[in-house]
Amino acid sequence: MRIAIIDPVHPVLAEMLTRAGHELVDDILKAEGIVVRSGSLPATTLASVPGLRFVARVGAGLENIDTAWCIKNGVHVLNSPEGNRDGVGETCVLLLLALMKKLVPANAQVHAGLWLREENRGTDLRGKTVGIIGHGHMGSAFSDKLRGFGVRVLAHDKYRSGFARAGLDEAPLDQVLRESDVISLHLPLNDETHHFADRDFFLRLGRPVWFLNTSRGGVVHTAALLDAIDQGRVIAAGLDVLEFERPDLSGLDPTIEPAVQQRLFGHPRVLLTPHIAGVTHEGKQRMAEVLARKIIATFPA
């Protein structure tokens, strides 16, 4: 097949595809398959490729691809969330422990010449209940990494079941919100999940929680989260993704709710990273390898 790779990705992807007999092309109009990372593929672009048979994303989320058009027109959609699940799971543990142990402010204080021990008294993770909403590749990676910490995990997934094990219970959403000390979101961004964590979501919490989001920024209503922190419903938040990100993930759009952004960036109980939970050297290669194997298995040369 003729395949166009339109974003920079790990070279192992091209190597595996060409070794399997596929041809790489620069002209997207001549392609039968398109590989994308963060570039956008709307219906207008997809419809302009007459021989298109598949679209593949190096990564997990598919919100940059018009999947509805693909389904309607019989175009296969492939992705590779398996490739960076370890990076995401480990980053969730990192963010959570950093929040609970007050790592970031303590580091800044010592660099400033301060030695505040009692003010930085932390909280132990052991014995806590961790609620995971969305137990696919990323949510299950986080629950896997939590083994050994002595926690109870409650996981809710609207579309999956049968994943309970020792220390991990499947639970309805209300139970997760009512009983968790930690809540971590692992949801795709779509019409159903946009602003999933809204004002009502935080009002339903049974106790103050540490809150994590490493999925997509749009699943959280930022103003509602900040209100929940200020009201004591959320102790602190670790966010790797923001609803103000540009669609190509190249940065933030300062024109989207600038007042909310200013409030977020100045909040002392919010830990922010620039959408890097799954951005690791190993993950970059594994995502490319996983996707190449899927393409080759679906469309053998």
Secondary structure, DSSP 4 states (H G I P E B T S, - for coil): -EEEE-S---THHHHHHHHTT-EE-S-GGG-SEEEESSS-B-HHHHHT-TT--EEEESSS--TTB-HHHHHHTT-EEEE-GGGGHHHHHHHHHHHHHHHHTTHHHHHHHHHTT---SGGG-----TT-EEEEE--SHHHHHHHHHTTTS--EEEEE-SS-----BTTEEE--HHHHHHH-SEEEE----STTTTT-B-HHHHHT-SS-EEEEE-S-GGGB-HHHHHHHHHTTSEEEEEES--TTB-TTSSSB-TTSSHHHHHHHHT-TTEEE--S-TT--HHHHHHHHHHHHHHHHHHS--
